[in-house]
């Protein structure tokens, strides 16, 4: 878990790792054990950054599309399609390259407090099982983690043991935690490569038999571009850079809208009793505080995320997570609490159901009740939502072995749900863990009342 305080001090190095060892023998056996804390650092005053966003929300985005990318898109998809796609984004007053903000223009990406050139190193002996506990303590940054030359077994998610998942890469959102096991057998160094989600920069460390060793730093993957599907709108979308016309990036990008229009996803991915809706209930509508409403939100649990969906490698998804232990509370929910994630990126306004924290009261629940917490993301940004004081059981099709999470990353235009059982009375924060989002108002209080109150 990441005890990061609310408020701008969280962007000034006020974070740390809290690791709780289980009673008795751990299920995961390892010869070496390292905490790998990912963070971001800026020499700018975070309050100045927040004010800059209010004045010009894209001022840190230096990876916008150019005339050259338009020519490439026109050659690949046709002039009419390329023009139509540009006009749609212009009508929405949004930019498909605005994937993460701020970017490496102001932030440096650190591993255990070390910048890339300092090369923090974890030691091993060939043949040992090494446990790396990845903790994203960043203020704003998502990372895509890989260890070229080694397969990573994801064995622990958000403080809970999961059935091992062998992967080559995984995305870790702000405040998420994943433990992996690697077993390097060669007497050589390996790079722990941590790309920012928007590909504007990276962090790196080294796993090596001896201090001072280094491995090659791989090139970063192609930068992701948001698509019409990310906005909950079927239709033409640009190809990922470097993608072929038959790969997944094009299909996910909207050229096959039936996959995401409510007919093509496996039934096992949907919670029982929760049909997808094309016109979401309780929609806040559009306005100053809610610039856009996704027309066709989708279940995206089996997609690793923009920039990863089209890669020819094994990437972790939420659908892969299966708890080793069965769930404690197996009751069906008695009600559903639906929250729309809303915002206006041009004016950097963030909230839930079109309202910021100061404009609404608490969400009341009762001690011990079983309820479904459901999010529909009406924005084009990822939002890692954290609920204090209770676990969220992600409904990912794993039956009684659905994973227990403390933070859930909600992808653009995603419809996602969790089951929750409050175990302690009081007022508990529910918020996006991107610092600038919850400081702008993407925050609620869940008030747990005693029974018969």
NUZAVO-853079 format. One line per field, with one value per residue (C-alpha): residue in three letters; residue number from 1; y, x, z; chain. Coordinates in Angstrom, 3 decimals, padded with zeros to 6 digits, always signed. Layout:
type = [ALA  ...] $
seq = [NUM  ...] $
c2 = [Y  ...] $
c1 = [X  ...] $
c3 = [Z  ...] $
mol = [A  ...] $
end
This chain:
type = [UNK  UNK  UNK  UNK  UNK  UNK  UNK  UNK  UNK  UNK  UNK  UNK  UNK  UNK  UNK  UNK  UNK  UNK  UNK  UNK  UNK  UNK  UNK  UNK  UNK  UNK  UNK  UNK  UNK  UNK  UNK  UNK  UNK  UNK  UNK  UNK  UNK  UNK  UNK  UNK  UNK  UNK  UNK  UNK  UNK  UNK  UNK  UNK  UNK  UNK  UNK  UNK  UNK  UNK  UNK  UNK  UNK  UNK  UNK  UNK  UNK  UNK  UNK  UNK  UNK  UNK  UNK  UNK  UNK  UNK  UNK  UNK  UNK  UNK  UNK  UNK  UNK  UNK  UNK  UNK  UNK  UNK  UNK  UNK  UNK  UNK  UNK  UNK  UNK  UNK  UNK  UNK  UNK  UNK  UNK  UNK  UNK  UNK  UNK  UNK  UNK  UNK  UNK  UNK  UNK  UNK  UNK  UNK  UNK  UNK  UNK  UNK  UNK  UNK  UNK  UNK  UNK  UNK  UNK  UNK  UNK  UNK  UNK  UNK  UNK  UNK  UNK  UNK  UNK  UNK  UNK  UNK  UNK  UNK  UNK  UNK  UNK  UNK  UNK  UNK  UNK  UNK  UNK  UNK  UNK  UNK  UNK  UNK  UNK  UNK  UNK  UNK  UNK  UNK  UNK  UNK  UNK  UNK  UNK  UNK  UNK  UNK  UNK  UNK  UNK  UNK  UNK  UNK  UNK  UNK  UNK  UNK  UNK  UNK  UNK  UNK  UNK  UNK  UNK  UNK  UNK  UNK  UNK  UNK  UNK  UNK  UNK  UNK  UNK  UNK  UNK  UNK  UNK  UNK  UNK  UNK  UNK  UNK  UNK  UNK  UNK  UNK  UNK  UNK  UNK  UNK  UNK  UNK  UNK  UNK  UNK  UNK  UNK  UNK  UNK  UNK  UNK  UNK  UNK  UNK  UNK  UNK  UNK  UNK  UNK  UNK  UNK  UNK  UNK  UNK  UNK  UNK  UNK  UNK  UNK  UNK  UNK  UNK  UNK  UNK  UNK  UNK  UNK  UNK  UNK  UNK  UNK  UNK  UNK  UNK  UNK  UNK  UNK  UNK  UNK  UNK  UNK  UNK  UNK  UNK  UNK  UNK  UNK  UNK  UNK  UNK  UNK  UNK  UNK  UNK  UNK  UNK  UNK  UNK  UNK  UNK  UNK  UNK  UNK  UNK  UNK  UNK  UNK  UNK  UNK  UNK  UNK  UNK  UNK  UNK  UNK  UNK  UNK  UNK  UNK  UNK  UNK  UNK  UNK  UNK  UNK  UNK  UNK  UNK  UNK  UNK  UNK  UNK  UNK  UNK  UNK  UNK  UNK  UNK  UNK  UNK  UNK  UNK  UNK  UNK  UNK  UNK  UNK  UNK  UNK  UNK  UNK  UNK  UNK  UNK  UNK  UNK  UNK  UNK  UNK  UNK  UNK  UNK  UNK  UNK  UNK  UNK  UNK  UNK  UNK  UNK  UNK  UNK  UNK  UNK  UNK  UNK  UNK  UNK  UNK  UNK  UNK  UNK  UNK  UNK  UNK  UNK  UNK  UNK  UNK  UNK  UNK  UNK  UNK  UNK  UNK  UNK  UNK  UNK  UNK  UNK  UNK  UNK  UNK  UNK  UNK  UNK  UNK  UNK  UNK  UNK  UNK  UNK  UNK  UNK  UNK  UNK  UNK  UNK  UNK  UNK  UNK  UNK  UNK  UNK  UNK  UNK  UNK  UNK  UNK  UNK  UNK  UNK  UNK  UNK  UNK  UNK  UNK  UNK  UNK  UNK  UNK  UNK  UNK  UNK  UNK  UNK  UNK  UNK  UNK  UNK  UNK  UNK  UNK  UNK  UNK  UNK  UNK  UNK  UNK  UNK  UNK  UNK  UNK  UNK  UNK  UNK  UNK  UNK  UNK  UNK  UNK  UNK  UNK  UNK  UNK  UNK  UNK] $
seq = [1  2  3  4  5  6  7  8  9  10  11  12  13  14  15  16  17  18  19  20  21  22  23  24  25  26  27  28  29  30  31  32  33  34  35  36  37  38  39  40  41  42  43  44  45  46  47  48  49  50  51  52  53  54  55  56  57  58  59  60  61  62  63  64  65  66  67  68  69  70  71  72  73  74  75  76  77  78  79  80  81  82  83  84  85  86  87  88  89  90  91  92  93  94  95  96  97  98  99  100  101  102  103  104  105  106  107  108  109  110  111  112  113  114  115  116  117  118  119  120  121  122  123  124  125  126  127  128  129  130  131  132  133  134  135  136  137  138  139  140  141  142  143  144  145  146  147  148  149  150  151  152  153  154  155  156  157  158  159  160  161  162  163  164  165  166  167  168  169  170  171  172  173  174  175  176  177  178  179  180  181  182  183  184  185  186  187  188  189  190  191  192  193  194  195  196  197  198  199  200  201  202  203  204  205  206  207  208  209  210  211  212  213  214  215  216  217  218  219  220  221  222  223  224  225  226  227  228  229  230  231  232  233  234  235  236  237  238  239  240  241  242  243  244  245  246  247  248  249  250  251  252  253  254  255  256  257  258  259  260  261  262  263  264  265  266  267  268  269  270  271  272  273  274  275  276  277  278  279  280  281  282  283  284  285  286  287  288  289  290  291  292  293  294  295  296  297  298  299  300  301  302  303  304  305  306  307  308  309  310  311  312  313  314  315  316  317  318  319  320  321  322  323  324  325  326  327  328  329  330  331  332  333  334  335  336  337  338  339  340  341  342  343  344  345  346  347  348  349  350  351  352  353  354  355  356  357  358  359  360  361  362  363  364  365  366  367  368  369  370  371  372  373  374  375  376  377  378  379  380  381  382  383  384  385  386  387  388  389  390  391  392  393  394  395  396  397  398  399  400  401  402  403  404  405  406  407  408  409  410  411  412  413  414  415  416  417  418  419  420  421  422  423  424  425  426  427  428  429  430  431  432  433  434  435  436  437  438  439  440  441  442  443  444  445  446  447  448  449  450  451  452  453] $
c2 = [+000.000  +003.598  +005.977  +009.108  +012.167  +014.086  +017.513  +018.831  +017.514  +014.178  +015.652  +016.789  +013.425  +012.663  +008.979  +005.632  +001.877  -000.094  -003.852  -006.185  -009.732  -012.439  -014.544  -017.910  -019.038  -016.887  -018.592  -016.880  -018.178  -016.049  -015.936  -012.151  -009.522  -005.900  -003.026  -001.081  +002.289  +004.188  +007.920  +011.158  +014.322  +017.926  +021.006  +023.106  +024.057  +021.614  +024.436  +026.313  +023.215  +023.045  +026.717  +026.170  +023.444  +025.853  +028.371  +025.945  +022.298  +021.007  +023.121  +020.053  +018.059  +018.308  +015.154  +016.467  +015.268  +017.228  +017.677  +014.669  +012.401  +013.688  +012.773  +009.312  +008.773  +009.928  +007.531  +004.659  +005.316  +007.701  +011.475  +011.646  +009.412  +011.328  +014.709  +013.387  +012.021  +015.334  +017.251  +014.998  +015.685  +019.411  +019.386  +017.798  +020.333  +017.426  +016.056  +012.311  +012.701  +014.017  +010.663  +011.705  +015.087  +016.435  +014.753  +014.331  +017.952  +018.754  +015.329  +012.980  +009.312  +007.706  +004.148  +004.028  +007.725  +007.366  +008.956  +006.768  +007.743  +006.858  +003.238  +001.782  -001.869  -004.990  -007.934  -011.644  -014.914  -016.857  -019.291  -017.402  -016.483  -012.706  -010.967  -007.371  -005.459  -002.674  +000.268  +003.247  +006.174  +008.764  +011.906  +011.539  +008.980  +005.557  +003.190  +000.193  -002.139  -004.758  -006.707  -007.607  -011.117  -012.389  -013.593  -011.947  -014.000  -011.654  -013.305  -010.540  -007.748  -004.940  -006.851  -010.166  -013.399  -014.220  -017.252  -016.551  -014.871  -015.033  -011.762  -009.754  -006.392  -004.841  -001.410  -000.011  +002.939  +005.518  +003.847  +000.327  -002.412  -005.609  -008.181  -010.261  -013.213  -013.516  -016.210  -015.027  -017.950  -016.175  -014.231  -010.976  -007.737  -007.070  -003.684  -002.927  -000.688  +001.644  +003.640  +006.417  +005.642  +008.550  +007.508  +010.935  +009.445  +006.483  +005.301  +002.439  +000.278  -002.860  -006.421  -007.739  -010.225  -007.422  -003.681  -001.507  -003.781  -002.433  -003.814  -002.173  +000.231  -000.792  +001.735  +002.952  +001.554  +003.657  +006.389  +005.692  +007.789  +008.098  +006.940  +007.424  +004.204  +005.798  +008.484  +005.923  +006.764  +004.122  +005.038  +005.620  +006.125  +006.581  +003.591  +003.280  +004.413  +001.469  -000.764  -002.841  -002.609  -006.016  -005.712  -005.143  -001.423  -000.759  -002.973  -001.476  +001.950  +001.746  +000.194  -002.729  -000.957  -004.083  -005.420  -002.633  -001.836  -004.390  -007.558  -008.831  -009.137  -012.469  -012.817  -014.020  -010.548  -008.942  -009.070  -010.982  -008.696  -005.784  -005.433  -002.870  +000.255  +002.472  +005.430  +005.233  +005.901  +008.887  +010.475  +013.945  +015.425  +017.849  +021.292  +023.252  +020.519  +017.569  +018.177  +014.786  +011.720  +008.354  +007.015  +003.399  +002.657  -000.802  -003.526  -003.367  -005.762  -007.972  -005.054  -003.948  -000.315  +002.166  +001.749  -001.916  -003.389  -003.930  -005.245  -008.764  -009.664  -010.995  -008.050  -008.273  -007.371  -007.137  -010.195  -012.257  -011.636  -014.580  -014.602  -017.736  -017.539  -017.482  -014.351  -013.823  -012.376  -014.239  -012.566  -010.893  -007.097  -005.573  -002.326  -000.585  +002.799  +004.227  +007.086  +008.795  +009.992  +013.422  +016.307  +019.169  +018.779  +022.178  +023.899  +021.184  +020.530  +017.055  +015.446  +012.708  +012.986  +016.451  +017.776  +018.391  +017.351  +020.671  +020.549  +017.231  +015.340  +011.887  +008.554  +006.723  +002.974  +000.659  -001.397  -004.929  -004.356  -005.747  -003.211  -002.848  +000.207  +000.937  +003.536  +004.803  +006.902  +009.793  +011.204  +010.310  +009.907  +006.946  +007.380  +005.146  +005.156  +004.306  +003.549  +003.892  +001.505  -001.377  -003.703  -003.542  -006.973  -006.515  -008.281  -009.762  -013.100  -015.165  -016.252  -016.710  -015.925  -012.362  -010.230  -007.892  -004.483  -001.247  +000.832  +000.302  +001.920  +002.952  +003.241  +005.850  +005.107  +002.049  +000.555  -001.291  -002.595  -003.862  -005.472  -003.845  -004.795  -002.021  -003.402  -000.240  +002.787  +006.283  +008.564  +007.068  +008.884  +007.663  +009.486  +009.427  +009.002  +011.329  +014.225  +017.024  +015.309  +014.773  +018.219  +019.612  +017.817  +014.152  +013.009  +011.699  +010.622  +007.185  +007.402  +004.010  +004.171  +001.671  -000.855  +000.490  +004.025] $
c1 = [+000.000  +001.077  +000.439  +000.598  -000.981  -003.718  -002.721  +000.220  +002.887  +002.312  +004.142  +007.067  +008.377  +005.936  +005.437  +006.706  +006.254  +004.407  +004.902  +002.976  +004.262  +001.608  +001.230  +002.912  +004.739  +004.228  +002.822  +005.394  +008.923  +011.899  +015.641  +015.815  +013.184  +013.306  +010.839  +010.878  +009.226  +008.335  +007.854  +008.005  +009.846  +009.569  +011.527  +008.460  +006.088  +003.162  +000.739  +002.207  +001.672  -001.957  -002.420  -000.766  -003.289  -006.109  -004.687  -003.504  -004.290  -001.975  +001.074  +003.171  +002.188  +004.975  +003.982  +001.072  +000.342  +001.869  +001.371  +003.631  +001.354  -001.654  +000.020  +000.846  -002.730  -004.130  -001.845  -002.904  -006.634  -007.532  -007.734  -011.436  -011.126  -008.121  -009.873  -013.076  -011.175  -009.334  -012.607  -014.224  -011.426  -011.633  -015.379  -014.736  -011.981  -009.693  -006.337  -005.714  -002.098  -003.129  -002.575  -000.860  -000.338  +002.090  +004.785  +008.542  +008.840  +008.640  +008.809  +011.758  +010.904  +012.617  +013.206  +013.737  +014.537  +017.199  +016.954  +017.763  +021.425  +022.034  +021.061  +019.767  +020.858  +019.392  +021.788  +021.195  +023.040  +022.218  +019.383  +017.860  +014.199  +013.998  +010.854  +010.398  +007.622  +006.595  +004.850  +003.683  +004.033  +003.872  +001.829  +000.535  +002.482  +001.474  +004.272  +004.678  +007.187  +009.337  +012.507  +013.883  +015.278  +013.228  +009.673  +007.930  +005.467  +002.911  +002.233  +000.764  -001.676  -002.566  -001.442  -003.089  -001.716  -002.921  -002.472  +000.888  +000.554  +003.621  +003.989  +006.532  +005.091  +002.533  +001.012  +000.940  -001.309  -000.794  -001.039  -001.187  +001.126  +002.260  +004.822  +006.680  +009.060  +011.951  +014.630  +017.670  +019.979  +022.747  +025.656  +024.623  +022.773  +019.117  +017.433  +014.320  +012.667  +009.874  +008.327  +005.881  +002.488  +002.735  +006.278  +007.696  +010.350  +011.397  +012.920  +015.359  +017.213  +019.318  +019.129  +022.692  +025.086  +027.492  +027.423  +028.451  +027.037  +024.621  +022.450  +021.227  +018.327  +015.699  +013.950  +010.602  +007.474  +005.403  +003.447  -000.272  -002.994  -006.508  -009.235  -012.956  -013.514  -011.712  -014.377  -017.182  -017.847  -017.769  -016.264  -012.973  -009.848  -006.176  -003.856  -001.230  +002.122  +003.930  +000.843  -000.301  -003.883  -004.749  -003.500  -005.465  -004.759  -006.935  -009.746  -009.676  -009.463  -012.955  -012.771  -014.785  -017.208  -019.320  -016.597  -017.340  -020.953  -022.357  -022.370  -018.822  -017.458  -017.571  -020.437  -018.024  -016.509  -019.789  -021.156  -024.397  -027.397  -025.459  -026.216  -024.284  -026.223  -025.759  -027.354  -025.986  -028.485  -027.928  -025.794  -024.731  -025.088  -022.628  -021.668  -018.798  -017.980  -018.664  -017.455  -018.387  -020.517  -019.456  -022.263  -021.097  -019.019  -017.460  -015.972  -012.205  -010.878  -009.145  -007.322  -004.001  -004.427  -003.668  -000.170  -000.107  -003.163  -001.471  +001.891  +002.988  +003.865  +002.182  +000.879  -001.019  -004.719  -007.231  -008.978  -005.842  -006.025  -007.383  -007.188  -005.693  -008.074  -011.838  -013.750  -014.826  -018.255  -020.002  -023.401  -024.989  -025.149  -028.396  -027.897  -025.650  -023.986  -023.186  -020.724  -019.827  -016.218  -016.480  -014.277  -013.431  -009.844  -009.721  -010.525  -008.999  -012.169  -012.538  -015.340  -017.928  -021.391  -020.451  -019.792  -016.654  -016.235  -017.340  -020.673  -022.011  -022.560  -021.386  -022.412  -024.195  -023.836  -024.501  -022.028  -021.915  -024.116  -023.014  -023.151  -021.839  -019.688  -019.760  -017.833  -018.458  -015.559  -016.837  -013.326  -010.382  -007.980  -007.137  -008.314  -006.946  -009.685  -008.810  -011.348  -010.064  -011.021  -012.414  -011.524  -013.010  -013.605  -013.166  -015.876  -013.579  -015.227  -013.204  -016.226  -015.472  -011.812  -012.199  -009.250  -009.380  -007.997  -007.391  -007.104  -008.850  -007.630  -010.605  -009.658  -011.199  -014.850  -014.776  -017.702  -016.265  -017.695  -016.560  -018.296  -017.770  -018.614  -017.959  -016.321  -015.884  -018.066  -016.838  -016.155  -013.872  -012.364  -013.042  -010.886  -008.831  -005.187  -003.820  -002.884  -004.050  -007.388  -008.402  -007.135  -009.442  -012.438  -012.478  -013.241  -016.184  -016.761  -018.267  -020.012  -020.472  -023.383  -024.088  -026.828  -030.281  -028.885] $
c3 = [+000.000  -000.529  +002.372  +000.248  +001.887  +000.163  -000.973  -002.933  -000.495  -002.231  -005.230  -003.087  -001.930  +000.903  +000.222  +001.448  +001.355  +004.027  +003.635  +005.950  +006.149  +006.437  +009.557  +009.155  +006.048  +002.930  -000.147  -002.345  -001.811  -002.817  -002.165  -002.527  -001.825  -002.981  -002.820  -006.101  -005.526  -008.691  -008.371  -010.306  -009.363  -010.503  -009.526  -010.245  -007.451  -007.815  -007.135  -010.108  -012.253  -011.127  -011.992  -015.380  -016.184  -015.458  -017.906  -020.604  -019.990  -022.726  -021.919  -020.945  -024.031  -026.606  -028.488  -030.522  -034.019  -036.875  -040.605  -041.079  -039.032  -040.971  -044.247  -042.873  -041.665  -045.014  -046.892  -044.634  -044.166  -046.983  -047.112  -046.298  -043.253  -041.946  -042.357  -040.760  -037.784  -037.236  -037.402  -034.799  -032.342  -033.106  -032.429  -029.024  -028.228  -027.330  -028.425  -028.931  -027.768  -024.349  -022.647  -019.414  -017.841  -016.819  -018.904  -018.667  -019.755  -016.046  -014.348  -013.906  -013.407  -010.427  -009.217  -005.442  -005.623  -008.340  -011.818  -014.848  -015.043  -011.357  -012.059  -008.777  -008.688  -007.092  -006.702  -007.285  -007.695  -010.876  -010.285  -007.344  -007.200  -006.858  -005.649  -006.836  -005.080  -007.471  -005.808  -007.848  -005.450  -008.237  -008.104  -011.659  -013.690  -015.028  -016.007  -018.301  -016.683  -018.403  -017.679  -021.127  -021.229  -018.284  -017.847  -014.906  -012.851  -011.283  -007.903  -005.757  -006.594  -004.201  -001.135  -002.027  -003.475  -006.986  -009.219  -010.932  -014.329  -016.607  -018.511  -020.440  -019.415  -017.105  -016.592  -013.076  -012.312  -009.609  -006.152  -007.586  -006.291  -008.018  -006.900  -009.453  -009.312  -011.763  -011.843  -013.805  -014.558  -016.470  -014.966  -016.602  -015.926  -016.763  -017.163  -015.133  -017.716  -016.642  -019.500  -018.805  -020.309  -022.746  -023.798  -023.022  -020.738  -018.645  -015.410  -015.177  -012.692  -012.973  -011.716  -011.681  -010.062  -009.095  -008.476  -011.404  -014.086  -016.691  -019.463  -022.648  -022.249  -024.816  -027.046  -025.837  -027.453  -029.847  -028.131  -027.728  -029.296  -027.946  -030.333  -030.824  -028.891  -025.946  -026.116  -026.256  -029.891  -032.637  -035.979  -037.735  -035.631  -036.456  -036.457  -033.774  -035.090  -036.575  -036.565  -039.496  -040.848  -039.382  -035.822  -032.629  -032.414  -035.446  -034.245  -030.775  -032.330  -033.721  -037.185  -035.807  -033.456  -033.012  -030.717  -028.282  -029.008  -026.597  -028.690  -028.980  -025.431  -023.565  -021.169  -018.477  -018.330  -017.266  -013.738  -013.435  -013.641  -015.123  -018.813  -020.744  -021.593  -024.615  -022.861  -019.313  -016.507  -014.244  -016.935  -015.774  -019.251  -020.797  -019.621  -018.134  -015.586  -017.899  -021.421  -022.821  -022.090  -023.509  -025.729  -025.638  -022.532  -022.655  -020.491  -021.064  -018.438  -020.989  -022.621  -021.090  -022.143  -024.912  -026.263  -025.196  -026.909  -030.276  -029.074  -029.909  -026.328  -023.211  -021.187  -017.903  -017.854  -015.015  -016.483  -015.672  -011.926  -009.959  -006.169  -004.661  -001.718  -002.356  -001.454  +002.141  +001.337  -001.482  -001.166  -004.148  -003.930  -002.724  -004.629  -007.115  -006.695  -010.126  -010.498  -013.755  -013.943  -015.521  -016.479  -018.787  -019.898  -021.571  -018.279  -016.090  -014.126  -012.616  -010.651  -010.371  -011.916  -013.117  -009.593  -007.593  -003.964  -002.462  -004.323  -003.012  +000.207  +001.218  -000.240  +002.571  +003.005  +005.935  +007.912  +006.550  +003.500  +000.162  -002.655  -006.167  -006.897  -010.610  -012.590  -016.115  -017.355  -019.462  -019.939  -022.178  -019.246  -017.011  -013.421  -010.625  -007.976  -004.400  -001.657  +001.887  +004.662  +002.598  -000.261  -003.734  -005.296  -009.030  -011.047  -013.681  -014.391  -011.896  -009.833  -006.127  -006.849  -008.122  -006.950  -003.961  -004.955  -003.074  -006.262  -009.592  -012.782  -014.925  -018.590  -020.934  -021.752  -019.507  -017.601  -014.592  -011.329  -007.939  -004.966  -001.572  +002.015  +004.579  +007.717  +009.802  +010.405  +009.662  +006.725  +004.093  +001.090  -002.431  -004.951  -008.103  -007.071  -009.758  -007.495  -009.767  -010.366  -006.744  -005.794  -008.508  -007.010  -008.167  -004.646  -002.625  +000.940  +001.565  +004.932  +006.593  +009.034  +011.825  +011.238  +012.125  +012.274] $
mol = [A  A  A  A  A  A  A  A  A  A  A  A  A  A  A  A  A  A  A  A  A  A  A  A  A  A  A  A  A  A  A  A  A  A  A  A  A  A  A  A  A  A  A  A  A  A  A  A  A  A  A  A  A  A  A  A  A  A  A  A  A  A  A  A  A  A  A  A  A  A  A  A  A  A  A  A  A  A  A  A  A  A  A  A  A  A  A  A  A  A  A  A  A  A  A  A  A  A  A  A  A  A  A  A  A  A  A  A  A  A  A  A  A  A  A  A  A  A  A  A  A  A  A  A  A  A  A  A  A  A  A  A  A  A  A  A  A  A  A  A  A  A  A  A  A  A  A  A  A  A  A  A  A  A  A  A  A  A  A  A  A  A  A  A  A  A  A  A  A  A  A  A  A  A  A  A  A  A  A  A  A  A  A  A  A  A  A  A  A  A  A  A  A  A  A  A  A  A  A  A  A  A  A  A  A  A  A  A  A  A  A  A  A  A  A  A  A  A  A  A  A  A  A  A  A  A  A  A  A  A  A  A  A  A  A  A  A  A  A  A  A  A  A  A  A  A  A  A  A  A  A  A  A  A  A  A  A  A  A  A  A  A  A  A  A  A  A  A  A  A  A  A  A  A  A  A  A  A  A  A  A  A  A  A  A  A  A  A  A  A  A  A  A  A  A  A  A  A  A  A  A  A  A  A  A  A  A  A  A  A  A  A  A  A  A  A  A  A  A  A  A  A  A  A  A  A  A  A  A  A  A  A  A  A  A  A  A  A  A  A  A  A  A  A  A  A  A  A  A  A  A  A  A  A  A  A  A  A  A  A  A  A  A  A  A  A  A  A  A  A  A  A  A  A  A  A  A  A  A  A  A  A  A  A  A  A  A  A  A  A  A  A  A  A  A  A  A  A  A  A  A  A  A  A  A  A  A  A  A  A  A  A  A  A  A  A  A  A  A  A  A  A  A  A  A  A  A  A  A  A  A  A  A  A  A  A  A  A  A  A  A  A  A  A  A  A  A  A  A  A  A  A  A] $
end
